[in-house]
């Protein structure tokens, strides 16, 4: 059996010290050099161990100050699955309802925004082609748990009742249901998750420390004709949210 990587061993050691109340919530940890010397490893190993525990919500990093034991906070489970799409209503609202949490969101829509190069590439349109851009801040029990910026080609929804995602008779129904209302059938979505550090703006909106770890998901919905009809950048704080993917099995 292969030996456990050193950073996982150090993470277990730090977690054990917290469980035994050697360090309490709000306490600042010793320096990485000191922990490394005590545990017989290098600072880079300690850094990886701390980053793991930060992503799990056990620790929190404060820019220019150090690493601290985080206050206990239940992580929100965010389910990513086509099976979560409902005939009516928001998938986020359905997820929060299943967790018995109060859900809400704030949004802002800007119509006819020229597509930046990366967004244009993801949507298969020319750079500068007009899109409808909507920014979201999703809340669970009044606390921010997810940010999203959505782009839809104006050529797809312009002049229809669903041109504004949060306006009209289909407001808040989700991309799949809104597109169905104008005869566009979504066949599948592609998501690319990756970890990174939060920007200053994201940290402020999510109520997390600057440069805290987040999961950045690039999602694109495709019609049954293979055309991208929406793409979004979704940002979830790693310490506060657990992302789970459900994979439907065809029979």
N, C-alpha and C positions, 0 to 999 in steps of 0.2 A: 504494500500500500504506500502511495506517495506521501511524502512529508508535507504537512500543512505549510503554505507560504508564510514567511515571517510576518508580513503585515497583518494577516488574519490572526496569528497568535497574539500580536500586540493589541489588536482590536479586542480580542477576547479578554486580555489582561485589563485593559482600560474599562471595558464594560463591567468586569467583575469588581473593580475598585469602586465603581459607581453603585453597583448593587449592594456592596458591603458598607456604603455610606462613608467611604474614605473621602470622596468628593460628593458634595451635595449640589442640587440644582442651583445655578448661578455662580458656582465656584469656578475660578480660573485655573486651568491645568498648568502644571509646570512646563517649562520650555521643552521643545522637541529634543534639544541637546541633552537636557537632564533626564527625560524619559528614556531616550536612547541609551544613555550611559547606564541607567538602572537596569534596563532590560537587555543590554548587550547587543544592540542593533544600531544602525545608522539613522540619521535624521530623516532621510527619504522614506525609510520603512515606517517611521512614526507618522510622517506626513500622510502616507497612503492609508494607514490605519485610521487616522483622525478623519480623513476625507470620507472613508466608508461610514464611520459613525455619524458624521454630519449628514450624509445622505439618508441615514436611517432615523434622523431626528434625535439621536442620543446626545450629540454635541452640537454646538453652533460656533461658527467662526465670526469674529468681529474684526473688521479691517483695522489694522494699526493697533490692535489691543491684545489679541491672542485668541485662544480657544477655550470655551466655557462649557460646563455641563448645562444642557438645555432643560428648560422647564418641561415637565411631562405634558404631552399634547397628543391626543388620539389622531392618528393619521387617517385621512379620508381616502377611501378606495375609489379610484377612477377607472371604470371599466371601458375598454376600447373594443368594440365588437359591432359588426353589422347587425347582429341579432338584437342590439339594444334599440334600433330604430323602431319607433312605434307608429301605428297608423295616424295618430294625431299627437301633438305635443312635442316637447323637447326631450331628446335623449338624456341631457344633463339632468333635467327635472325628474325623469324616471329613475335615474341612478340615485339621486339624492333621496327620493321617496323610498327606495328600497333600503336605504341606510337610516331611514327615519330622521332625516335632516331637512331643515327648511332651506329651500333653494331660491335663488333669485339671480339676476344679472343686470348689469348696466351696459348700454351699448351706444355707439355713435356711428352713423352711416354717412359716408361721403360719396355722392354719385359722380360718375364721369371723371374718375381719377386716372391719369395716364399710368399704365403698367410699367413698373421698373423692370430692368432687364431680367433679373432672376424670376420674378413673378410671371413675366411674359413667357419665359422659357418653360415654366411649370404648366402654364395654361395653353401652350402651343399657339400663342398669338404673337403679333409683332410688338416690339418694344414701343411703348407710348400709346398703344391701343387702349381705348377707354374701358374702365372697370368700375364696379361698385365695391367700395372698400368699407368693411364694418369691423370696428374694434369692440371687443367684449371684455368685461371683467365679471367672472362668475363667482358667486358667493354661496357658501354653505354655512348655515346658522349665522349669517351676517359677516362671515370672515372670508376674505378673498382666497380662493383655492386654485384658480386657473385664469390665464389670460389667453386671448385668441385674436388674431387679425385675419379676417377672411376676405378673399378677393373673388369676384365673379365677373366674367366678361359681360359688358353691357350689351353686346350683340346677342347674348342668350336670353337675358331677362328684360331688356329695355322695352318699354311699352306694354308690359304685362302687369298683372296684379301682384306679382311677387318680386318686382324690381327692388323693393326695399325689404330686406330680410326681417326687420322688426317693425314693419308697417303694413297696413292693409289687412285683408281677411285671413291671410295665412301667416301673420306675424308670429315669430317664435316657434314655428312648426318644424324647424330643422331643414337641412339642405335636401335630403331625400324626398321628404313630403312636399316641400315647396316646388321642387323641380317637377314632381309628378303632376302637380296642379296645372302645369303648362305643357304637359305632354312629353316631358323629358324623363326617361327612365334611367335611374342610376344603377349600373351593373356592379360596380365595385369601387373600393377606395384603396389607395396605397398610402401607408404611413411609414415615415422614417424617423424613429426616435434617436436622440443622442444627448448625452449629458454635456452640460457646459455651465459656466458661471453666469449668474444673473447680471444684467446691465443695471446701472444706477436707477433708471426709470422703472424697470421691472421690479427691482427690490423695493422701491418706494410703493408701488401699487400693490404688491403682494404682502407687504409688511414683514419682509425678511431682511437679513443682513446683506449689505452690498457685497456682491461677488459670491453669494451663497449658491450652492449647487441647485440647478433646475434641470428638468427634462424638457428638451425642445423637440416637438413633434412637427414634422412637415407632412401635412395631409393633403391629398388631392383626390377629389371625386371624379369618376369617369362615367359617361353615359354608355348605354348599350351599343352605341355606334363608335365607342372608343375615344370620344372627345372629352378632354378635361373641361368640367363646367364649374368647378370651384376649387380653390386651393387655400390653405390656411396655415399659419404658424401658431402653434399651441404651446404655451409655456406653463409648466406645472412645477411648483416647489418640491424638490425631492424630500425634504425633511418633513413635510406636512401631508404629502399625498403618496399613495401607493398605486402605481399604474399596473393594471392587470389586463392582459389580452385574452379574449374568448375566441376560440377558433371553431366555427360551426363545422360539423362533420356531415358530409353528404352521404345518403344511404341509397 
